[in-house]
């Protein structure tokens, strides 16, 4: 009898982030297949393809792909952005104003 396999621990957040990144890479391929589906369908009952139905289908597929990409980008942005660090306060002069020589350019 074989000894039990050791379970490999994978951190939950990094695992989810990698799966979300994989899904984001696969989304264009999935969208391409969905866009090609009306072309692969052959209709034998009429010679003219139903343009209104196909254009509605393409619009719905496009809208859903944009929506899914937006939701994925929100999840990836939160996971991949570095945490914001607090900037140190500006040095104060004796009269209460800031010193123009030590004032940072990025502060408005």
Residue, then its C-alpha position, 0 to 999 in steps of 0.5 A: x500500500x502506498x503512503x498517503x501523499x503529502x498535501x501541498x499548501x497553496x496560499x489562497x489569495x495568490x492562487x485566486x490571483x493566478x486563476x484570475x490572470x489565467x482567465x484574463x488571458x483566456x478571455x480573448x480566445x473565448x470571445x473570438x470563439x463566441x464571435x465566430x459561432x454565427x459564422x459556423x452555423x449553417x441555415x438550410x431553410x433560407x438563403x439569407x442569413x438572419x442579420x438582425x438576430x446575428x447582429x443582436x447576438x454580436x452586440x450582446x457578446x461584445x457587451x458581456x466581454x467588456x463587462x467581464x473584462x472590467x470586472x476582471x480588471x478590478x480584481x487584478x488591479x487590487x491584487x497587483x497594485x502595490x500598497x499605498x505608503x503614507x508620505x511624510x509631512x512637510x517641514x513647517x517654518x516657524x511662522x506656520x508656512x511651509x519652506x519653499x526649498x523643501x516643498x515637494x512638487x507632487x503636492x498641490 
